[in-house]
Amino acid sequence: MEQLDQVITLIALSMGVGWASGINLYAAILMLGLMSNMGHMALPPGLELLSDPMVLIAAGFMYCVEFLPIKSPV
């Protein structure tokens, strides 16, 4: 049960970061993970998961899925 609480807290924190930055949630997760991987930023404990390559791939894919239909001409 404690692990579930931690996961919910991490999700809420990452959603807050996306909202506060004024950009898409997926873009915020992608940028936080990339900056952590490149050594430009140290993530707080528990958010190191964002630098996992699978999370970066998923966030990048979901960002493209959401971004491309909005910007493509009809």
N, CA, C and O atoms as CSV, one atom per row, in Angstrom:
chain,resi,resn,atom,element,x,y,z
A,1,MET,N,N,0.824,-1.190,0.000
A,1,MET,CA,C,0.000,0.000,0.000
A,1,MET,C,C,0.871,1.259,0.000
A,1,MET,O,O,0.526,2.261,-0.625
A,2,GLU,N,N,1.988,1.196,0.699
A,2,GLU,CA,C,2.895,2.344,0.747
A,2,GLU,C,C,3.485,2.632,-0.627
A,2,GLU,O,O,3.679,3.790,-0.995
A,3,GLN,N,N,3.771,1.570,-1.387
A,3,GLN,CA,C,4.337,1.758,-2.718
A,3,GLN,C,C,3.320,2.430,-3.641
A,3,GLN,O,O,3.694,3.264,-4.466
A,4,LEU,N,N,2.051,2.079,-3.511
A,4,LEU,CA,C,1.015,2.712,-4.300
A,4,LEU,C,C,0.907,4.199,-3.978
A,4,LEU,O,O,0.714,5.020,-4.875
A,5,ASP,N,N,1.031,4.541,-2.713
A,5,ASP,CA,C,1.015,5.948,-2.313
A,5,ASP,C,C,2.185,6.712,-2.926
A,5,ASP,O,O,2.035,7.863,-3.335
A,6,GLN,N,N,3.347,6.068,-2.987
A,6,GLN,CA,C,4.516,6.714,-3.588
A,6,GLN,C,C,4.319,6.936,-5.076
A,6,GLN,O,O,4.697,7.981,-5.605
A,7,VAL,N,N,3.728,5.957,-5.755
A,7,VAL,CA,C,3.484,6.091,-7.194
A,7,VAL,C,C,2.493,7.216,-7.450
A,7,VAL,O,O,2.687,8.018,-8.364
A,8,ILE,N,N,1.440,7.283,-6.657
A,8,ILE,CA,C,0.443,8.350,-6.821
A,8,ILE,C,C,1.082,9.711,-6.568
A,8,ILE,O,O,0.798,10.675,-7.279
A,9,THR,N,N,1.932,9.789,-5.567
A,9,THR,CA,C,2.615,11.049,-5.265
A,9,THR,C,C,3.527,11.463,-6.414
A,9,THR,O,O,3.574,12.641,-6.769
A,10,LEU,N,N,4.256,10.509,-7.000
A,10,LEU,CA,C,5.145,10.820,-8.123
A,10,LEU,C,C,4.361,11.267,-9.349
A,10,LEU,O,O,4.776,12.185,-10.056
A,11,ILE,N,N,3.234,10.622,-9.600
A,11,ILE,CA,C,2.411,11.026,-10.735
A,11,ILE,C,C,1.883,12.439,-10.524
A,11,ILE,O,O,1.901,13.259,-11.442
A,12,ALA,N,N,1.416,12.717,-9.320
A,12,ALA,CA,C,0.902,14.056,-9.022
A,12,ALA,C,C,2.003,15.105,-9.148
A,12,ALA,O,O,1.763,16.200,-9.656
A,13,LEU,N,N,3.201,14.775,-8.691
A,13,LEU,CA,C,4.321,15.716,-8.794
A,13,LEU,C,C,4.682,15.983,-10.244
A,13,LEU,O,O,4.925,17.132,-10.616
A,14,SER,N,N,4.721,14.949,-11.069
A,14,SER,CA,C,5.068,15.153,-12.475
A,14,SER,C,C,3.972,15.920,-13.208
A,14,SER,O,O,4.271,16.719,-14.095
A,15,MET,N,N,2.716,15.692,-12.853
A,15,MET,CA,C,1.629,16.467,-13.463
A,15,MET,C,C,1.719,17.932,-13.049
A,15,MET,O,O,1.452,18.825,-13.853
A,16,GLY,N,N,2.091,18.175,-11.805
A,16,GLY,CA,C,2.265,19.548,-11.333
A,16,GLY,C,C,3.389,20.252,-12.050
A,16,GLY,O,O,3.291,21.440,-12.356
A,17,VAL,N,N,4.465,19.519,-12.321
A,17,VAL,CA,C,5.597,20.102,-13.056
A,17,VAL,C,C,5.163,20.486,-14.464
A,17,VAL,O,O,5.520,21.560,-14.946
A,18,GLY,N,N,4.395,19.624,-15.131
A,18,GLY,CA,C,3.918,19.916,-16.474
A,18,GLY,C,C,2.984,21.112,-16.492
A,18,GLY,O,O,3.084,21.964,-17.375
A,19,TRP,N,N,2.086,21.184,-15.537
A,19,TRP,CA,C,1.138,22.304,-15.474
A,19,TRP,C,C,1.866,23.608,-15.158
A,19,TRP,O,O,1.582,24.644,-15.760
A,20,ALA,N,N,2.788,23.554,-14.229
A,20,ALA,CA,C,3.509,24.772,-13.830
A,20,ALA,C,C,4.404,25.287,-14.949
A,20,ALA,O,O,4.632,26.491,-15.058
A,21,SER,N,N,4.908,24.391,-15.773
A,21,SER,CA,C,5.785,24.828,-16.857
A,21,SER,C,C,5.010,25.440,-18.010
A,21,SER,O,O,5.585,26.134,-18.848
A,22,GLY,N,N,3.715,25.190,-18.059
A,22,GLY,CA,C,2.900,25.753,-19.124
A,22,GLY,C,C,2.978,24.986,-20.430
A,22,GLY,O,O,2.485,25.459,-21.455
A,23,ILE,N,N,3.585,23.815,-20.409
A,23,ILE,CA,C,3.675,23.004,-21.616
A,23,ILE,C,C,3.019,21.656,-21.372
A,23,ILE,O,O,2.546,21.370,-20.272
A,24,ASN,N,N,2.998,20.855,-22.380
A,24,ASN,CA,C,2.412,19.529,-22.343
A,24,ASN,C,C,3.078,18.666,-21.270
A,24,ASN,O,O,4.286,18.760,-21.057
A,25,LEU,N,N,2.291,17.829,-20.599
A,25,LEU,CA,C,2.822,16.941,-19.562
A,25,LEU,C,C,3.887,16.010,-20.134
A,25,LEU,O,O,4.932,15.803,-19.517
A,26,TYR,N,N,3.624,15.451,-21.312
A,26,TYR,CA,C,4.588,14.531,-21.908
A,26,TYR,C,C,5.894,15.235,-22.258
A,26,TYR,O,O,6.971,14.661,-22.098
A,27,ALA,N,N,5.805,16.463,-22.729
A,27,ALA,CA,C,7.013,17.230,-23.046
A,27,ALA,C,C,7.797,17.540,-21.773
A,27,ALA,O,O,9.027,17.498,-21.776
A,28,ALA,N,N,7.097,17.849,-20.693
A,28,ALA,CA,C,7.778,18.132,-19.429
A,28,ALA,C,C,8.501,16.895,-18.910
A,28,ALA,O,O,9.643,16.989,-18.461
A,29,ILE,N,N,7.850,15.743,-18.969
A,29,ILE,CA,C,8.485,14.499,-18.526
A,29,ILE,C,C,9.683,14.179,-19.405
A,29,ILE,O,O,10.739,13.790,-18.906
A,30,LEU,N,N,9.519,14.342,-20.717
A,30,LEU,CA,C,10.613,14.075,-21.652
A,30,LEU,C,C,11.810,14.977,-21.372
A,30,LEU,O,O,12.945,14.503,-21.332
A,31,MET,N,N,11.570,16.251,-21.182
A,31,MET,CA,C,12.672,17.186,-20.947
A,31,MET,C,C,13.343,16.943,-19.590
A,31,MET,O,O,14.568,17.018,-19.492
A,32,LEU,N,N,12.569,16.658,-18.555
A,32,LEU,CA,C,13.170,16.357,-17.250
A,32,LEU,C,C,14.062,15.124,-17.340
A,32,LEU,O,O,15.167,15.112,-16.799
A,33,GLY,N,N,13.578,14.080,-18.029
A,33,GLY,CA,C,14.367,12.862,-18.186
A,33,GLY,C,C,15.622,13.081,-19.011
A,33,GLY,O,O,16.692,12.581,-18.664
A,34,LEU,N,N,15.497,13.824,-20.099
A,34,LEU,CA,C,16.667,14.103,-20.938
A,34,LEU,C,C,17.705,14.940,-20.200
A,34,LEU,O,O,18.904,14.670,-20.282
A,35,MET,N,N,17.241,15.954,-19.483
A,35,MET,CA,C,18.181,16.793,-18.740
A,35,MET,C,C,18.884,15.996,-17.649
A,35,MET,O,O,20.059,16.231,-17.368
A,36,SER,N,N,18.183,15.066,-17.040
A,36,SER,CA,C,18.807,14.216,-16.024
A,36,SER,C,C,19.838,13.289,-16.657
A,36,SER,O,O,20.929,13.108,-16.116
A,37,ASN,N,N,19.493,12.699,-17.807
A,37,ASN,CA,C,20.431,11.794,-18.487
A,37,ASN,C,C,21.686,12.513,-18.948
A,37,ASN,O,O,22.770,11.928,-18.932
A,38,MET,N,N,21.565,13.761,-19.358
A,38,MET,CA,C,22.711,14.518,-19.854
A,38,MET,C,C,23.535,15.136,-18.737
A,38,MET,O,O,24.598,15.702,-18.994
A,39,GLY,N,N,23.059,15.037,-17.503
A,39,GLY,CA,C,23.809,15.563,-16.374
A,39,GLY,C,C,23.585,17.032,-16.097
A,39,GLY,O,O,24.326,17.632,-15.319
A,40,HIS,N,N,22.578,17.624,-16.716
A,40,HIS,CA,C,22.300,19.040,-16.511
A,40,HIS,C,C,21.425,19.298,-15.296
A,40,HIS,O,O,21.302,20.436,-14.844
A,41,MET,N,N,20.812,18.238,-14.763
A,41,MET,CA,C,19.848,18.410,-13.687
A,41,MET,C,C,19.826,17.166,-12.824
A,41,MET,O,O,19.892,16.045,-13.329
A,42,ALA,N,N,19.732,17.368,-11.514
A,42,ALA,CA,C,19.587,16.243,-10.592
A,42,ALA,C,C,18.129,16.170,-10.168
A,42,ALA,O,O,17.586,17.115,-9.595
A,43,LEU,N,N,17.502,15.032,-10.457
A,43,LEU,CA,C,16.101,14.862,-10.091
A,43,LEU,C,C,15.979,14.503,-8.614
A,43,LEU,O,O,16.870,13.862,-8.057
A,44,PRO,N,N,14.882,14.911,-7.976
A,44,PRO,CA,C,14.678,14.555,-6.575
A,44,PRO,C,C,14.492,13.048,-6.421
A,44,PRO,O,O,14.126,12.367,-7.379
A,45,PRO,N,N,14.739,12.531,-5.233
A,45,PRO,CA,C,14.559,11.085,-5.012
A,45,PRO,C,C,13.144,10.650,-5.385
A,45,PRO,O,O,12.165,11.312,-5.042
A,46,GLY,N,N,13.059,9.555,-6.076
A,46,GLY,CA,C,11.780,9.039,-6.519
A,46,GLY,C,C,11.444,9.412,-7.944
A,46,GLY,O,O,10.672,8.711,-8.598
A,47,LEU,N,N,12.003,10.499,-8.442
A,47,LEU,CA,C,11.748,10.902,-9.823
A,47,LEU,C,C,12.865,10.461,-10.765
A,47,LEU,O,O,12.846,10.802,-11.948
A,48,GLU,N,N,13.832,9.711,-10.256
A,48,GLU,CA,C,14.896,9.204,-11.124
A,48,GLU,C,C,14.329,8.297,-12.204
A,48,GLU,O,O,14.979,8.061,-13.223
A,49,LEU,N,N,13.126,7.788,-11.989
A,49,LEU,CA,C,12.465,6.934,-12.967
A,49,LEU,C,C,12.278,7.662,-14.295
A,49,LEU,O,O,12.230,7.024,-15.346
A,50,LEU,N,N,12.174,8.977,-14.258
A,50,LEU,CA,C,11.968,9.742,-15.491
A,50,LEU,C,C,13.151,9.664,-16.437
A,50,LEU,O,O,12.997,9.923,-17.631
A,51,SER,N,N,14.323,9.314,-15.939
A,51,SER,CA,C,15.497,9.225,-16.805
A,51,SER,C,C,15.666,7.837,-17.420
A,51,SER,O,O,16.630,7.598,-18.147
A,52,ASP,N,N,14.744,6.923,-17.138
A,52,ASP,CA,C,14.783,5.584,-17.719
A,52,ASP,C,C,14.494,5.680,-19.218
A,52,ASP,O,O,13.576,6.398,-19.613
A,53,PRO,N,N,15.253,4.978,-20.059
A,53,PRO,CA,C,15.048,5.072,-21.510
A,53,PRO,C,C,13.637,4.699,-21.962
A,53,PRO,O,O,13.122,5.299,-22.906
A,54,MET,N,N,13.005,3.734,-21.318
A,54,MET,CA,C,11.649,3.342,-21.699
A,54,MET,C,C,10.649,4.458,-21.398
A,54,MET,O,O,9.705,4.664,-22.161
A,55,VAL,N,N,10.847,5.171,-20.304
A,55,VAL,CA,C,9.977,6.300,-19.975
A,55,VAL,C,C,10.179,7.418,-20.988
A,55,VAL,O,O,9.214,8.055,-21.413
A,56,LEU,N,N,11.430,7.660,-21.378
A,56,LEU,CA,C,11.716,8.691,-22.379
A,56,LEU,C,C,11.088,8.353,-23.723
A,56,LEU,O,O,10.530,9.228,-24.385
A,57,ILE,N,N,11.173,7.105,-24.126
A,57,ILE,CA,C,10.572,6.677,-25.396
A,57,ILE,C,C,9.059,6.830,-25.337
A,57,ILE,O,O,8.449,7.345,-26.274
A,58,ALA,N,N,8.451,6.389,-24.245
A,58,ALA,CA,C,6.995,6.486,-24.104
A,58,ALA,C,C,6.542,7.942,-24.085
A,58,ALA,O,O,5.558,8.290,-24.737
A,59,ALA,N,N,7.240,8.786,-23.354
A,59,ALA,CA,C,6.861,10.199,-23.278
A,59,ALA,C,C,7.033,10.876,-24.639
A,59,ALA,O,O,6.189,11.676,-25.043
A,60,GLY,N,N,8.110,10.564,-25.340
A,60,GLY,CA,C,8.322,11.130,-26.671
A,60,GLY,C,C,7.263,10.687,-27.661
A,60,GLY,O,O,6.775,11.486,-28.460
A,61,PHE,N,N,6.911,9.419,-27.606
A,61,PHE,CA,C,5.871,8.899,-28.491
A,61,PHE,C,C,4.518,9.544,-28.196
A,61,PHE,O,O,3.814,9.969,-29.112
A,62,MET,N,N,4.160,9.615,-26.924
A,62,MET,CA,C,2.870,10.200,-26.559
A,62,MET,C,C,2.814,11.694,-26.893
A,62,MET,O,O,1.759,12.209,-27.262
A,63,TYR,N,N,3.940,12.382,-26.765
A,63,TYR,CA,C,3.982,13.793,-27.150
A,63,TYR,C,C,3.732,13.946,-28.649
A,63,TYR,O,O,2.962,14.809,-29.071
A,64,CYS,N,N,4.383,13.109,-29.447
A,64,CYS,CA,C,4.187,13.176,-30.901
A,64,CYS,C,C,2.750,12.836,-31.282
A,64,CYS,O,O,2.174,13.471,-32.165
A,65,VAL,N,N,2.171,11.838,-30.620
A,65,VAL,CA,C,0.790,11.456,-30.915
A,65,VAL,C,C,-0.158,12.608,-30.607
A,65,VAL,O,O,-1.140,12.809,-31.323
A,66,GLU,N,N,0.118,13.352,-29.573
A,66,GLU,CA,C,-0.750,14.471,-29.220
A,66,GLU,C,C,-0.439,15.721,-30.033
A,66,GLU,O,O,-1.349,16.483,-30.359
A,67,PHE,N,N,0.809,15.942,-30.359
A,67,PHE,CA,C,1.229,17.181,-31.030
A,67,PHE,C,C,0.923,17.178,-32.523
A,67,PHE,O,O,0.415,18.169,-33.049
A,68,LEU,N,N,1.222,16.090,-33.208
A,68,LEU,CA,C,1.098,16.051,-34.657
A,68,LEU,C,C,-0.321,16.279,-35.175
A,68,LEU,O,O,-0.476,17.035,-36.134
A,69,PRO,N,N,-1.358,15.679,-34.610
A,69,PRO,CA,C,-2.699,15.948,-35.131
A,69,PRO,C,C,-3.136,17.420,-34.953
A,69,PRO,O,O,-3.921,17.941,-35.745
A,70,ILE,N,N,-2.635,18.052,-33.940
A,70,ILE,CA,C,-3.001,19.442,-33.711
A,70,ILE,C,C,-2.365,20.343,-34.769
A,70,ILE,O,O,-3.001,21.293,-35.225
A,71,LYS,N,N,-1.136,20.065,-35.162
A,71,LYS,CA,C,-0.392,20.934,-36.082
A,71,LYS,C,C,-0.522,20.539,-37.550
A,71,LYS,O,O,-0.102,21.297,-38.425
A,72,SER,N,N,-1.089,19.376,-37.839
A,72,SER,CA,C,-1.200,18.971,-39.238
A,72,SER,C,C,-2.419,19.638,-39.892
A,72,SER,O,O,-3.468,19.782,-39.263
A,73,PRO,N,N,-2.271,20.038,-41.143
A,73,PRO,CA,C,-3.405,20.682,-41.829
A,73,PRO,C,C,-4.505,19.648,-42.125
A,73,PRO,O,O,-4.243,18.464,-42.337
A,74,VAL,N,N,-5.698,20.137,-42.129
A,74,VAL,CA,C,-6.861,19.248,-42.371
A,74,VAL,C,C,-7.202,19.232,-43.826
A,74,VAL,O,O,-8.142,18.550,-44.232
